[in-house]
Structure formats: C-alpha cells, structure tokens
Amino acid sequence: MVRIGVAGAAGRMGRAIIQAAQINADTEITIATEKAGSDVIGEDAGELAGIGALGVSVTDTLDGAGFDVLIDFTNPGATVTHAGYCRDAGKRMVIGTTGLEAVDRQRIADASNNVAIVLAPNMSVGVNLCFRLAELSAQTLGDDVDIEILEAHHRHKVDAPSGTALRLGAVIASALGRELPQCAVYGREGHTGARDRATIGFATVRAGDIVGEHTAMFAADGERVEITHRASSRMTFANGALRAALWVAEQDSGLFDMQDVLGLR
C-alpha cells in the first residue's frame, strides 16, 4: 500500500485524485493540504471530494505527515516549495502542475538529485501515447508538412498554451532537429504573409467546461495526418497520476516523466 499525499485537495484535480485513490486497492490518502487561510482547512478530505469521510482532515502543512508520494497539481510557487520539502524529507513526488518557468523546472530537477520525481504536463496514458505517435509522425513526414497544434480547455484554465500542447510541440520540434522557442508561432492576426513551413503553430480555445482536447496536425498538399486526444473526465488524469505514484515509489532518485512510467522510451 502506497501512502499518498494530495496537495491542492480542494482543486478539481485534487478532488479527482482523492476519489481515484479511494478506489485503487494499492493506494490510500494519508494527508491532504490546501493553502493557508482556505475555507476547507479542517474539513474531511473524503467529504470534500464527495466520497464520504476518510478520517483525513485537510491541513495547510506537510510537516509531520506520513506519506510516501506527494501528488501535486497546484501552482508553480507552491509546487517548487513542496519539491524542496520532499527533497529534505526524502519523499517522492508526482507533479502535474503546468505553467512552470525554467527556473522552477531547475529547482525541481535539483530536488530530484535526492528523491525520485515524476514531472509531466499530462498524466493521461492516452496523451502520452499521442506524444510517441507525434514523434513518429514528425520523423516520418519530416519537413514536407505544415505542423499545427490545437488545444481546448475549460474557462478556468489560467495558462496558455496548455502544458500538454507545449510538450507536443517540443516533442515534434526535437524529432525535426528544431528548438521550439525558435520555431513556435502562438496565434496569428492580420496580414501574416505566407506560412513558413519551418514553424509550429499553436491555437488555443478556452470555453465552458472542456476537460481537455489536443490535436497535432501534419498537413501536406493533398493529405493530412491528425493525432487527437479528447478527455471527458478528470479521472483519466487522476488514474494516470496514481499509476505514476505507484511507479515512482519504487525509484530512488531522478527526474522522470510519463514516458518512463509507461515504458514508452
């Protein structure tokens, strides 16, 4: 039995992880946290997630907690702080937080020198399969196609493009020997001129309660290949995060992603 800590227990993903962990026979929730001053501090984590009492009260600190793996879908500042705590306490982490800057990633990488961390913009098994298919498509189609990445999420998502879309772009760019920061085009407006085939375009939609949709399009004259993933429930990501937690619990140290967890490398 792997003991799971959940950071951001009141969030959409936090609640889904609590639900999924209760169903999974190999995991149990032993701590659930929220930011200091939150209205849910002291509430039962199971009641908060809508599954009945678990006997685990939401707290605002990890101090003294007995857990094996912390699952974190919060925000960059909180995630980096939690990574430092887990490094010092010898606890493993699964991180699904998006919007991380280079300095945040470096601090997480530094922490992984001491403990094992899975960092992935998307925990879905299907999405991570799409990463591999996109890499293969780029390698096969090469520079003979125009590449566009389209993504859609709910109105509450605060970063754009999504971390998953950016990861798709990075995977494709790497397969083509390009650097994403140099070839990415984030939206178009006005008289933009003819498309430069060496670019990778991004289009973003924020609307309603869309859980998550991503398409990598490889368009040539006369045909196009599209790799699409549509998520209809956050439980997809929660179950993937628990799969990552069970895997990382067996690792000593290092920075990993879902490709490692799923054996897709």
C-alpha positions as CSV (number, residue, x, y, z in Angstrom):
1,M,0.0,0.0,0.0
2,V,1.5,3.4,-1.1
3,R,0.5,6.3,1.1
4,I,-0.5,9.3,-0.9
5,G,-0.4,13.0,0.0
6,V,-2.5,15.3,-2.1
7,A,-1.5,19.0,-2.5
8,G,-4.4,21.3,-3.5
9,A,-7.1,19.0,-2.2
10,A,-9.9,21.4,-2.9
11,G,-9.0,21.8,-6.6
12,R,-10.6,19.9,-9.5
13,M,-7.6,17.6,-9.8
14,G,-7.1,17.3,-6.0
15,R,-10.7,16.0,-5.6
16,A,-10.4,13.6,-8.5
17,I,-7.1,12.2,-7.1
18,I,-8.8,11.6,-3.7
19,Q,-11.7,9.8,-5.4
20,A,-9.3,7.7,-7.5
21,A,-7.1,6.8,-4.6
22,Q,-10.1,5.6,-2.6
23,I,-11.0,3.2,-5.5
24,N,-7.4,2.0,-6.1
25,A,-6.6,-1.0,-3.9
26,D,-2.9,-0.2,-3.8
27,T,-3.1,3.4,-2.5
28,E,-4.5,5.3,0.4
29,I,-4.8,9.0,1.2
30,T,-2.9,9.9,4.4
31,I,-2.7,13.7,4.0
32,A,-4.5,16.4,2.0
33,T,-3.4,20.0,2.0
34,E,-4.6,23.4,0.9
35,K,-3.2,26.9,1.1
36,A,-3.2,28.7,4.5
37,G,-6.4,30.5,5.1
38,S,-8.5,28.3,2.9
39,D,-12.1,27.8,3.9
40,V,-11.7,24.0,3.6
41,I,-9.0,23.7,6.3
42,G,-10.2,21.1,8.9
43,E,-12.7,19.5,6.6
44,D,-12.6,15.8,5.9
45,A,-10.8,15.2,2.6
46,G,-13.2,12.5,1.6
47,E,-16.2,14.7,2.3
48,L,-14.6,17.4,0.3
49,A,-14.2,15.0,-2.7
50,G,-17.8,13.8,-2.3
51,I,-17.0,10.2,-1.4
52,G,-17.7,10.2,2.3
53,A,-15.5,10.6,5.4
54,L,-11.9,9.3,5.1
55,G,-10.8,10.4,8.5
56,V,-8.2,12.7,6.9
57,S,-8.6,16.4,7.7
58,V,-7.4,19.0,5.2
59,T,-4.4,20.8,6.6
60,D,-2.2,23.7,5.4
61,T,1.2,22.0,6.1
62,L,3.1,18.9,5.2
63,D,5.0,18.9,8.4
64,G,4.9,15.6,10.3
65,A,2.9,13.9,7.6
66,G,3.2,10.2,7.0
67,F,3.1,9.7,3.2
68,D,5.3,8.0,0.6
69,V,4.4,10.1,-2.5
70,L,3.0,13.6,-2.8
71,I,0.8,14.3,-5.8
72,D,0.9,18.0,-6.7
73,F,-1.4,19.7,-9.2
74,T,-1.2,23.2,-7.7
75,N,0.7,26.2,-9.0
76,P,4.4,26.8,-9.7
77,G,5.2,28.6,-6.5
78,A,3.6,26.0,-4.3
79,T,5.0,23.1,-6.3
80,V,8.6,24.4,-6.0
81,T,8.1,24.8,-2.3
82,H,6.7,21.3,-2.0
83,A,9.6,19.9,-4.0
84,G,12.0,21.4,-1.5
85,Y,10.1,19.9,1.4
86,C,10.1,16.4,-0.3
87,R,13.8,16.7,-1.0
88,D,14.6,17.4,2.6
89,A,12.1,14.8,4.0
90,G,13.1,12.1,1.5
91,K,9.6,11.9,0.0
92,R,8.8,11.1,-3.7
93,M,6.7,13.4,-5.9
94,V,4.3,13.3,-8.8
95,I,3.9,16.8,-10.4
96,G,1.2,17.7,-12.8
97,T,1.4,21.5,-12.3
98,T,1.7,23.5,-15.5
99,G,2.9,27.0,-16.2
100,L,6.3,26.2,-14.8
101,E,9.1,28.5,-15.8
102,A,12.7,27.4,-16.5
103,V,13.8,28.4,-13.0
104,D,11.0,26.3,-11.5
105,R,12.0,23.3,-13.5
106,Q,15.6,23.7,-12.5
107,R,14.7,23.7,-8.8
108,I,12.6,20.6,-9.3
109,A,15.5,19.0,-11.1
110,D,17.8,19.9,-8.3
111,A,15.4,18.3,-5.8
112,S,15.4,15.1,-8.0
113,N,19.0,14.6,-7.2
114,N,17.9,13.4,-3.8
115,V,14.4,12.0,-4.4
116,A,12.5,10.5,-7.3
117,I,10.1,12.9,-9.1
118,V,7.7,12.3,-12.0
119,L,7.1,15.6,-13.8
120,A,4.6,15.6,-16.6
121,P,2.2,18.2,-18.1
122,N,-0.4,15.4,-18.7
123,M,-0.8,12.2,-16.7
124,S,-3.2,10.6,-19.2
125,V,-2.0,7.3,-20.7
126,G,-3.6,8.2,-24.0
127,V,-2.0,11.6,-24.2
128,N,1.4,10.1,-23.6
129,L,0.8,7.6,-26.3
130,C,0.0,10.5,-28.5
131,F,3.4,12.1,-27.7
132,R,5.1,9.0,-29.1
133,L,2.8,8.9,-32.2
134,A,3.5,12.6,-32.8
135,E,7.3,12.0,-32.6
136,L,7.0,9.1,-35.1
137,S,4.8,11.2,-37.4
138,A,7.4,14.1,-37.4
139,Q,10.2,11.7,-38.1
140,T,8.4,10.1,-41.0
141,L,6.9,13.2,-42.6
142,G,9.9,15.4,-41.9
143,D,9.9,18.9,-43.4
144,D,7.3,18.2,-46.0
145,V,4.3,19.2,-43.9
146,D,2.9,22.2,-42.1
147,I,2.5,21.4,-38.4
148,E,-0.2,22.9,-36.2
149,I,-1.2,22.1,-32.6
150,L,-4.7,22.9,-31.5
151,E,-5.9,22.7,-27.8
152,A,-9.1,23.5,-25.9
153,H,-9.8,23.7,-22.2
154,H,-12.3,25.0,-19.7
155,R,-12.8,28.7,-19.0
156,H,-10.9,28.4,-15.6
157,K,-7.6,27.3,-17.0
158,V,-5.1,30.2,-16.4
159,D,-2.1,29.2,-18.7
160,A,-2.0,29.1,-22.5
161,P,-1.0,27.2,-24.5
162,S,-1.5,24.2,-22.2
163,G,1.5,22.3,-20.9
164,T,0.4,19.3,-22.9
165,A,0.3,21.4,-26.1
166,L,3.8,22.8,-25.4
167,R,5.0,19.3,-24.7
168,L,3.6,18.1,-28.0
169,G,5.4,20.9,-29.8
170,A,8.6,20.2,-28.0
171,V,8.5,16.5,-28.9
172,I,7.8,17.3,-32.6
173,A,10.4,20.0,-32.8
174,S,13.0,17.7,-31.3
175,A,12.2,15.0,-33.8
176,L,12.8,17.5,-36.6
177,G,16.0,18.9,-35.1
178,R,14.4,22.2,-34.2
179,E,14.2,24.2,-30.9
180,L,10.6,25.0,-30.1
181,P,11.2,28.6,-28.7
182,Q,12.7,29.5,-32.1
183,C,10.0,27.9,-34.3
184,A,6.8,28.3,-32.3
185,V,4.0,30.7,-33.5
186,Y,1.4,31.5,-30.9
187,G,-1.6,32.7,-32.7
188,R,-2.0,34.8,-35.9
189,E,-3.7,38.1,-36.6
190,G,-3.9,40.5,-39.5
191,H,-1.8,40.2,-42.7
192,T,0.7,37.5,-41.7
193,G,2.0,36.6,-45.1
194,A,2.6,33.0,-46.4
195,R,3.2,30.4,-43.8
196,D,6.8,29.4,-43.0
197,R,6.9,25.6,-43.1
198,A,9.7,25.6,-40.5
199,T,7.3,27.0,-37.9
200,I,5.0,25.1,-35.5
201,G,1.7,26.9,-34.9
202,F,-0.4,26.9,-31.8
203,A,-4.1,27.7,-31.5
204,T,-5.9,27.9,-28.1
205,V,-9.6,27.7,-27.1
206,R,-10.9,28.5,-23.6
207,A,-14.6,27.8,-23.2
208,G,-17.2,26.2,-20.9
209,D,-16.2,23.0,-19.1
210,I,-14.0,21.4,-21.7
211,V,-11.8,18.9,-19.8
212,G,-9.0,18.8,-22.4
213,E,-8.6,18.4,-26.1
214,H,-5.4,18.3,-28.1
215,T,-4.7,17.8,-31.8
216,A,-1.3,17.6,-33.6
217,M,-1.9,18.3,-37.3
218,F,0.6,17.4,-40.0
219,A,-0.8,18.9,-43.3
220,A,0.7,18.4,-46.7
221,D,-0.7,19.2,-50.2
222,G,-3.4,16.6,-50.8
223,E,-3.5,14.9,-47.3
224,R,-3.1,15.5,-43.6
225,V,-2.5,13.4,-40.6
226,E,-4.2,14.3,-37.3
227,I,-3.4,12.9,-33.9
228,T,-6.2,13.8,-31.4
229,H,-6.8,13.1,-27.8
230,R,-10.0,14.2,-26.0
231,A,-10.5,13.8,-22.3
232,S,-14.1,13.6,-21.0
233,S,-13.3,13.1,-17.3
234,R,-10.5,14.3,-14.9
235,M,-10.4,10.8,-13.6
236,T,-8.3,9.9,-16.6
237,F,-5.6,12.2,-15.3
238,A,-6.1,11.2,-11.7
239,N,-5.7,7.5,-12.5
240,G,-2.6,8.3,-14.5
241,A,-1.2,10.2,-11.6
242,L,-1.8,7.3,-9.3
243,R,-0.1,5.0,-11.8
244,A,2.9,7.3,-11.7
245,A,2.8,7.4,-7.9
246,L,3.0,3.6,-7.7
247,W,5.9,3.6,-10.2
248,V,7.9,6.4,-8.6
249,A,7.5,4.8,-5.1
250,E,9.9,2.1,-6.4
251,Q,12.6,4.6,-7.6
252,D,15.4,6.0,-5.5
253,S,16.1,9.4,-7.2
254,G,15.9,11.1,-10.6
255,L,13.6,13.2,-12.7
256,F,11.2,11.2,-14.8
257,D,8.1,11.7,-17.0
258,M,5.1,9.6,-18.0
259,Q,7.1,8.1,-20.9
260,D,9.3,6.5,-18.3
261,V,6.3,5.4,-16.2
262,L,4.7,3.8,-19.2
263,G,7.9,2.3,-20.7
264,L,7.4,4.2,-24.0
265,R,11.1,5.3,-24.4
